[in-house]
Amino acid sequence: MASNPAGRGGAVVSEVKPGSDAARGGLNAGDVILEVNRGPVRSAGEAVAALRNAPANATVLVLVWRE
């Protein structure tokens, strides 16, 4: 996990596979995930858990910080 400049923590996206849901949603490598479905994300583990807990085929709201 890396911190964003605002000091809020988060989870850094290290890779986005072409054609994945993340790619279609506009995520890029280097983005920092701050929230998933309006819930705070303080680590990569929290981000993964929140995304895995989302219902199949559901829209997921992801707040990211990007340089």
Residue pairs with C-beta under 8 A, 6 or more apart in sequence:
1 9
1 10
1 11
1 12
1 42
1 43
1 44
2 10
2 12
2 32
3 9
3 10
4 10
4 32
4 34
4 65
5 65
6 65
8 34
8 40
9 34
9 41
9 42
9 43
10 32
10 33
10 34
10 41
10 42
10 47
10 65
11 32
11 33
11 41
11 43
11 44
11 46
11 47
11 48
12 30
12 31
12 32
12 33
12 44
13 22
13 27
13 28
13 29
13 30
13 31
13 32
13 33
13 64
14 29
15 29
16 22
16 23
16 27
16 28
16 29
17 23
25 60
25 62
27 62
27 64
28 66
30 66
30 67
31 64
31 65
31 66
32 64
32 65
32 66
33 41
33 47
33 62
33 63
33 64
34 40
34 41
34 63
34 64
34 65
35 41
35 61
35 62
35 63
36 47
36 50
36 51
36 54
36 60
36 61
36 62
36 63
37 50
37 54
37 60
37 61
38 61
38 63
39 50
40 46
41 47
41 50
51 60
54 60
